[in-house]
Amino acid sequence: MVKFITAISTLLVVSTSAFSPATVPQAARGNVALSMKSEEPVSKRQRALKHLGKVAGAVASAALMTGGVPPALARGKKAVEVVETSTCMLETAKQFGAGIGAGVGAAALVGAIFGGDSAAAPAKQDFLEADPYWDQSNVPVNVYKNKAPFTGKVVSTKRIVGPKATGETCHIVIDHEGDFPYWEGQSWGVIPPGVREKDGKPHSVRLYSIASSRYGDDMSGKTGSLCVRRATYWCPEMKAEDPAKKGVCSNFLCDTKAGDEVQMTGPAGKVMLMPEEDPKTDLIMVATGTGIAPYRGFIRRLFTEKTPAGEAYEGTAWLFLGVANSDALLYDDEWQEVKKNYPDNFRLDYALSREQENKKGGKMYIQDKVEEYADEIFTKLDNGAHIYFCGLKGMMPGIQDMLKGVAESKGLDYDEWLKGLKKSKQWHVEVY
């Protein structure tokens, strides 16, 4: 199969060399700017690219039929479908073809799909940065408001929890065409369609933490993602879910399909922004359920994407996530990949309340897991670490009681200690 693909790639390069810019030597094409215009007629080049697309598609189809899913695609994230990956690669091939010859673009496409060495390295994500990149003086806030919302378009909606999870959680990618910039840690407002039954007025805005970096899951800078749990109400009398009491906005979002429009406001908030001026700053991120959303943006920016912040980062990002069971874990494949690639800079701890026990023999909640590392966490905070809390507001009493107990055991005045963290902007809370 590898020899077959190589032969096809070579054939494509040779057969399409006539459509490459005549003034560019064959050996020098790799250095030609992508913006270079061809002297050949556009229609002729377009026909060549279309032909290449069909041939490359045939190659991919043959490989899928004979060898199953290509390893490169099998290694992809669960939330990315094969068709989305292929479309992205085809677009990349077209861009290459515009400047360096359609044959080279097609070869890159084939190599990228099948995991060959010819696949191009990922480009840097640096086109949406402040100057310097850590400057937060111009963070966009409330660009779109209730009376004049932005209309986004759903790219995909996918369930991201297992069958034994307590409830359904979806990852929703929304296209904003680059017209709705945001920073990691901010929220989008969503206005569900329809009106309220009680008074006939439009539904109010619901805020959702953005679950992607500013570059989006596709790193184009034109999409953003939400992590939404479908809100339902179990009626003990009916012994079933009561549709009259379900969450209006969460159900709307979880039911969306590709192409559906979403009315949006924001971006909102600055309290959850990352401090990036000192690249040695440790980040302690505590979440329950979908409170994981802003941290996904943090972690992608620092470890997954080639951003200035990620290239400079020397601290430790420590993620604590509390959910009911293993099936309810969110984005675990992504965290494991980061942990494998950056073992010295990323730490991960789970609190699974229905599968683990705390030191007292009770259920393991998020505060119990954090308490296991209390001494280390207090030391990090004393040394300038920032701590974040995001999730249901019910998590905070348990967290604060635990922290207060630890502070008192160390001879600290908890209220004064907390006041100091807030004054130095090391304490970040976003609960709902």
C-alpha positions as CSV (number, residue, x, y, z in Angstrom):
1,M,0.0,0.0,0.0
2,V,2.8,2.4,0.9
3,K,4.5,1.8,-2.5
4,F,1.2,2.3,-4.3
5,I,0.6,5.6,-2.5
6,T,4.2,6.7,-3.3
7,A,3.8,5.8,-6.9
8,I,0.5,7.7,-7.2
9,S,2.0,10.8,-5.5
10,T,5.0,10.8,-7.8
11,L,2.7,10.4,-10.8
12,L,0.6,13.4,-9.7
13,V,3.7,15.6,-9.3
14,V,5.0,14.7,-12.7
15,S,1.7,14.8,-14.6
16,T,0.8,18.3,-13.2
17,S,4.1,20.0,-13.6
18,A,2.8,21.7,-16.7
19,F,0.4,23.6,-14.6
20,S,3.0,25.0,-12.2
21,P,4.3,28.6,-12.8
22,A,6.7,28.4,-15.7
23,T,9.1,30.9,-14.2
24,V,9.8,28.7,-11.1
25,P,12.4,26.0,-11.4
26,Q,11.2,22.6,-10.2
27,A,13.8,22.3,-7.4
28,A,13.0,25.8,-6.0
29,R,9.2,25.5,-5.6
30,G,9.4,24.8,-1.9
31,N,10.6,28.4,-1.3
32,V,8.0,30.2,-3.3
33,A,5.5,32.3,-1.4
34,L,2.0,30.9,-1.2
35,S,0.6,34.3,-2.5
36,M,2.4,34.1,-5.8
37,K,0.1,34.4,-8.8
38,S,0.3,32.0,-11.7
39,E,0.7,33.2,-15.3
40,E,-1.3,30.2,-16.5
41,P,-5.1,30.7,-17.2
42,V,-7.1,30.2,-14.0
43,S,-9.6,27.9,-15.6
44,K,-6.8,25.5,-16.7
45,R,-5.3,25.4,-13.2
46,Q,-8.7,24.9,-11.6
47,R,-9.3,21.9,-13.9
48,A,-6.0,20.4,-12.9
49,L,-6.8,20.9,-9.2
50,K,-10.2,19.3,-9.6
51,H,-8.6,16.3,-11.4
52,L,-6.0,16.0,-8.6
53,G,-8.8,16.1,-6.0
54,K,-10.6,13.2,-7.7
55,V,-7.4,11.1,-8.0
56,A,-6.4,11.8,-4.4
57,G,-9.9,10.9,-3.2
58,A,-9.7,7.7,-5.1
59,V,-6.4,6.9,-3.4
60,A,-7.9,7.6,0.0
61,S,-10.9,5.5,-0.7
62,A,-8.8,2.6,-1.9
63,A,-6.7,2.8,1.2
64,L,-9.8,2.9,3.5
65,M,-11.3,-0.2,1.8
66,T,-8.1,-2.2,1.9
67,G,-6.5,-1.2,5.1
68,G,-9.1,0.3,7.3
69,V,-8.9,3.8,8.9
70,P,-5.4,5.3,8.3
71,P,-3.3,5.4,11.4
72,A,-2.9,9.2,11.2
73,L,-6.7,9.6,11.4
74,A,-7.1,6.9,14.0
75,R,-4.8,9.0,16.2
76,G,-7.0,12.0,15.8
77,K,-9.3,13.4,18.5
78,K,-12.7,11.8,19.0
79,A,-14.5,15.0,18.2
80,V,-12.9,15.2,14.7
81,E,-14.5,13.2,12.0
82,V,-12.7,11.7,9.0
83,V,-14.6,13.9,6.6
84,E,-13.6,17.1,8.4
85,T,-10.0,16.1,8.5
86,S,-10.0,15.2,4.8
87,T,-11.7,18.5,3.9
88,C,-9.2,20.5,5.8
89,M,-6.3,18.7,4.1
90,L,-7.8,19.1,0.7
91,E,-8.1,22.9,1.3
92,T,-4.4,22.9,2.4
93,A,-3.5,21.1,-0.8
94,K,-5.3,23.7,-2.9
95,Q,-3.4,26.5,-1.1
96,F,-0.1,24.7,-1.8
97,G,-1.2,24.2,-5.4
98,A,-1.8,27.9,-5.9
99,G,1.8,28.7,-5.3
100,I,4.1,25.8,-5.6
101,G,2.4,23.5,-8.1
102,A,-0.7,21.4,-7.8
103,G,1.4,18.2,-7.8
104,V,3.2,19.1,-4.6
105,G,-0.1,20.0,-3.0
106,A,-1.6,16.7,-3.9
107,A,1.5,14.8,-2.7
108,A,1.3,16.7,0.6
109,L,-2.4,15.7,0.9
110,V,-1.7,12.0,0.3
111,G,1.2,12.1,2.8
112,A,-0.9,13.9,5.4
113,I,-3.8,11.5,5.2
114,F,-1.7,8.4,5.4
115,G,0.8,9.6,8.0
116,G,3.8,9.8,5.7
117,D,6.8,11.9,6.3
118,S,5.7,14.3,3.5
119,A,3.0,15.8,5.7
120,A,3.8,19.4,6.4
121,A,4.5,20.5,10.0
122,P,1.7,22.5,11.7
123,A,1.9,26.2,11.2
124,K,2.4,28.6,14.1
125,Q,-0.7,30.0,15.7
126,D,0.5,33.6,16.1
127,F,-1.9,35.7,14.0
128,L,-4.4,36.5,16.8
129,E,-1.9,37.7,19.3
130,A,-1.5,41.0,21.2
131,D,1.8,42.8,21.0
132,P,3.4,41.6,23.2
133,Y,1.4,38.4,23.3
134,W,0.7,38.6,27.0
135,D,-0.7,42.2,27.0
136,Q,-4.3,42.1,28.1
137,S,-5.1,45.8,27.7
138,N,-7.2,45.2,24.6
139,V,-9.1,42.0,25.4
140,P,-12.4,42.1,23.5
141,V,-15.4,42.3,25.8
142,N,-19.2,42.5,24.9
143,V,-18.6,43.2,21.3
144,Y,-22.1,41.8,20.6
145,K,-25.0,42.5,22.9
146,N,-28.5,41.2,23.4
147,K,-30.2,43.7,21.0
148,A,-27.6,43.1,18.3
149,P,-26.4,39.6,18.7
150,F,-24.0,37.7,16.4
151,T,-25.3,34.9,14.3
152,G,-22.9,31.9,14.3
153,K,-23.3,28.7,12.4
154,V,-22.9,25.2,13.9
155,V,-20.1,23.2,12.4
156,S,-20.7,20.0,14.4
157,T,-22.4,18.7,17.6
158,K,-21.0,15.5,19.2
159,R,-21.7,13.6,22.3
160,I,-18.4,13.2,24.2
161,V,-19.3,11.0,27.2
162,G,-19.8,7.3,27.4
163,P,-23.0,5.3,27.9
164,K,-22.7,5.1,31.7
165,A,-22.2,8.8,32.2
166,T,-24.6,10.7,34.4
167,G,-26.3,12.8,31.7
168,E,-25.3,13.8,28.2
169,T,-22.5,16.3,27.4
170,C,-21.9,17.6,23.9
171,H,-19.0,19.4,22.2
172,I,-20.3,22.0,19.8
173,V,-18.2,23.8,17.3
174,I,-19.5,27.1,16.0
175,D,-18.2,29.0,12.9
176,H,-17.9,32.8,13.5
177,E,-15.9,33.5,10.3
178,G,-13.3,35.3,12.3
179,D,-15.8,38.1,13.2
180,F,-16.2,37.2,16.9
181,P,-12.7,37.2,18.5
182,Y,-12.3,36.0,22.1
183,W,-9.5,35.0,24.5
184,E,-9.1,31.8,26.5
185,G,-11.1,32.0,29.7
186,Q,-14.0,34.1,28.3
187,S,-17.6,33.1,27.8
188,W,-20.1,33.3,25.0
189,G,-23.7,34.2,25.6
190,V,-26.3,32.2,23.7
191,I,-29.9,33.3,23.1
192,P,-32.1,30.2,22.6
193,P,-34.8,30.6,19.9
194,G,-38.5,31.1,20.8
195,V,-40.1,32.9,23.7
196,R,-40.8,32.2,27.4
197,E,-44.2,30.6,28.1
198,K,-44.9,32.7,31.2
199,D,-44.8,36.1,29.4
200,G,-44.1,35.6,25.7
201,K,-40.9,37.5,25.9
202,P,-37.6,36.3,24.2
203,H,-35.5,34.0,26.2
204,S,-32.7,35.5,28.2
205,V,-29.0,35.0,27.5
206,R,-27.2,32.0,28.9
207,L,-23.5,32.2,29.4
208,Y,-21.2,29.3,28.5
209,S,-17.4,29.2,29.0
210,I,-15.6,28.8,25.7
211,A,-14.0,25.4,25.4
212,S,-11.3,26.2,22.8
213,S,-8.4,28.5,22.3
214,R,-8.8,31.8,20.4
215,Y,-7.8,29.8,17.3
216,G,-10.6,27.3,17.5
217,D,-10.4,23.5,17.2
218,D,-9.3,23.8,13.6
219,M,-6.8,26.5,14.4
220,S,-8.1,28.8,11.7
221,G,-9.2,31.6,14.1
222,K,-12.7,31.3,12.7
223,T,-14.4,28.8,15.0
224,G,-15.0,28.4,18.7
225,S,-16.3,25.5,20.8
226,L,-18.7,25.0,23.7
227,C,-19.0,22.1,26.2
228,V,-22.6,21.8,27.2
229,R,-24.4,19.3,29.4
230,R,-28.0,18.7,28.6
231,A,-30.1,19.9,31.5
232,T,-33.0,17.6,32.3
233,Y,-35.3,17.1,35.3
234,W,-36.3,13.7,36.6
235,C,-39.8,13.7,38.0
236,P,-40.1,11.2,40.9
237,E,-43.9,11.1,40.4
238,M,-43.7,10.5,36.7
239,K,-40.7,8.3,37.1
240,A,-39.4,9.9,33.9
241,E,-37.8,13.1,32.7
242,D,-40.2,16.0,32.7
243,P,-39.8,17.8,29.3
244,A,-41.6,20.9,30.7
245,K,-38.7,21.4,33.1
246,K,-35.8,20.7,30.9
247,G,-33.1,23.4,30.3
248,V,-34.2,25.5,27.3
249,C,-30.8,26.6,26.1
250,S,-28.7,23.5,26.9
251,N,-31.2,21.3,25.1
252,F,-31.3,23.7,22.1
253,L,-27.5,23.5,21.8
254,C,-27.3,19.7,22.3
255,D,-29.9,19.2,19.6
256,T,-28.3,21.5,17.0
257,K,-27.0,20.1,13.7
258,A,-24.4,21.3,11.2
259,G,-25.7,24.5,9.6
260,D,-28.0,25.5,12.4
261,E,-27.8,29.2,13.4
262,V,-27.0,30.3,16.9
263,Q,-27.6,33.8,18.3
264,M,-24.7,34.8,20.4
265,T,-23.4,37.7,22.6
266,G,-20.1,38.6,24.2
267,P,-17.4,37.6,24.6
268,A,-17.8,38.1,28.4
269,G,-15.5,38.2,31.3
270,K,-11.9,38.7,32.3
271,V,-11.7,37.0,35.6
272,M,-10.6,33.6,34.1
273,L,-7.9,35.0,31.8
274,M,-4.4,33.3,31.9
275,P,-1.5,35.4,33.3
276,E,1.1,35.0,30.5
277,E,3.7,37.8,31.2
278,D,5.7,35.4,33.5
279,P,6.1,32.1,31.6
280,K,7.1,30.4,34.8
281,T,3.7,30.9,36.5
282,D,2.1,27.7,37.7
283,L,-1.6,27.2,37.0
284,I,-3.9,25.1,39.2
285,M,-7.1,24.4,37.5
286,V,-10.0,22.9,39.4
287,A,-13.2,21.9,37.6
288,T,-16.4,19.9,38.0
289,G,-18.1,18.6,34.9
290,T,-18.4,21.1,32.1
291,G,-16.4,23.6,34.2
292,I,-13.5,22.0,32.3
293,A,-14.3,24.3,29.3
294,P,-11.9,27.2,29.9
295,Y,-9.1,24.9,30.9
296,R,-9.3,23.2,27.5
297,G,-8.6,26.5,25.9
298,F,-5.7,27.1,28.3
299,I,-4.1,23.7,27.7
300,R,-4.5,23.8,23.9
301,R,-2.9,27.3,23.9
302,L,0.0,26.1,26.1
303,F,0.7,22.6,24.8
304,T,-1.3,21.7,21.6
305,E,-0.9,24.7,19.4
306,K,2.3,26.5,18.4
307,T,1.6,29.8,20.1
308,P,4.0,32.3,21.5
309,A,2.6,31.6,25.0
310,G,3.2,27.9,24.6
311,E,6.7,28.2,23.2
312,A,7.6,30.4,26.2
313,Y,5.8,28.5,29.0
314,E,8.1,26.9,31.6
315,G,5.6,26.5,34.5
316,T,3.3,23.6,35.5
317,A,-0.3,23.4,34.5
318,W,-2.1,21.2,37.0
319,L,-5.6,20.0,36.1
320,F,-8.1,18.6,38.7
321,L,-11.4,17.3,37.3
322,G,-14.3,16.0,39.3
323,V,-17.0,13.8,37.6
324,A,-19.2,10.9,38.7
325,N,-17.4,8.1,36.8
326,S,-15.0,7.2,34.1
327,D,-17.6,7.4,31.4
328,A,-18.3,11.0,32.4
329,L,-14.6,12.1,31.9
330,L,-14.3,15.0,29.4
331,Y,-11.5,15.2,26.8
332,D,-9.5,12.5,28.5
333,D,-7.7,11.5,25.3
334,E,-6.5,15.1,24.9
335,W,-5.2,15.3,28.5
336,Q,-3.4,12.0,28.2
337,E,-1.7,13.1,25.0
338,V,-0.5,16.3,26.7
339,K,0.6,14.4,29.7
340,K,2.7,12.1,27.6
341,N,4.3,14.9,25.6
342,Y,4.9,17.3,28.5
343,P,5.4,15.2,31.6
344,D,7.3,18.0,33.3
345,N,4.8,20.7,32.7
346,F,1.4,19.1,32.9
347,R,-0.2,17.2,35.8
348,L,-3.6,15.6,35.9
349,D,-5.8,14.3,38.7
350,Y,-9.4,13.0,38.6
351,A,-12.0,12.8,41.4
352,L,-14.5,10.1,40.4
353,S,-17.2,10.2,43.1
354,R,-18.8,6.9,42.2
355,E,-15.6,4.9,41.7
356,Q,-13.1,6.3,44.2
357,E,-13.0,6.7,48.0
358,N,-11.4,9.6,49.9
359,K,-9.1,9.0,52.8
360,K,-12.1,8.8,55.2
361,G,-13.7,6.1,53.2
362,G,-16.4,8.3,51.7
363,K,-17.0,9.3,48.1
364,M,-14.1,11.1,46.3
365,Y,-15.2,14.6,45.5
366,I,-13.1,17.4,44.0
367,Q,-12.2,19.0,47.3
368,D,-11.0,15.6,48.6
369,K,-8.7,15.2,45.7
370,V,-7.3,18.7,46.0
371,E,-6.8,18.1,49.7
372,E,-4.5,15.2,49.0
373,Y,-2.0,17.7,47.6
374,A,-2.8,20.6,50.1
375,D,0.8,21.2,51.2
376,E,2.1,21.4,47.7
377,I,-0.7,23.6,46.5
378,F,-0.2,26.0,49.3
379,T,3.5,26.2,48.6
380,K,2.8,26.9,44.9
381,L,0.3,29.6,45.8
382,D,2.9,31.2,48.2
383,N,5.3,31.2,45.2
384,G,2.9,33.0,42.9
385,A,0.8,30.2,41.3
386,H,-2.7,31.1,40.1
387,I,-5.7,28.9,41.1
388,Y,-8.9,28.6,39.1
389,F,-12.3,27.2,40.0
390,C,-15.0,26.5,37.4
391,G,-18.2,24.5,37.5
392,L,-21.4,24.2,39.6
393,K,-21.5,26.7,42.4
394,G,-22.1,23.9,44.8
395,M,-18.5,22.9,44.5
396,M,-17.2,26.1,46.3
397,P,-18.4,25.5,49.9
398,G,-16.7,22.2,50.1
399,I,-13.5,23.6,48.5
400,Q,-13.4,26.6,50.8
401,D,-14.1,24.5,53.9
402,M,-11.2,22.2,52.9
403,L,-8.8,25.2,52.3
404,K,-9.8,26.8,55.5
405,G,-9.1,23.6,57.5
406,V,-5.7,23.3,55.8
407,A,-4.9,27.0,56.4
408,E,-5.7,26.7,60.1
409,S,-3.6,23.6,60.4
410,K,-0.7,25.6,59.1
411,G,-1.4,28.4,61.6
412,L,-2.7,30.8,58.9
413,D,-5.7,33.1,59.1
414,Y,-7.8,31.8,56.2
415,D,-9.6,35.1,55.5
416,E,-6.4,37.0,55.4
417,W,-4.7,34.4,53.3
418,L,-7.6,34.4,50.8
419,K,-7.6,38.2,50.8
420,G,-4.0,38.2,49.8
421,L,-4.6,35.8,46.9
422,K,-7.4,38.0,45.6
423,K,-5.4,41.2,46.0
424,S,-2.5,39.7,43.9
425,K,-5.1,38.4,41.4
426,Q,-4.1,34.7,41.9
427,W,-7.7,33.6,42.8
428,H,-10.1,33.0,39.9
429,V,-13.7,31.8,40.3
430,E,-16.4,31.2,37.7
431,V,-19.3,29.1,39.0
432,Y,-22.9,28.8,37.9
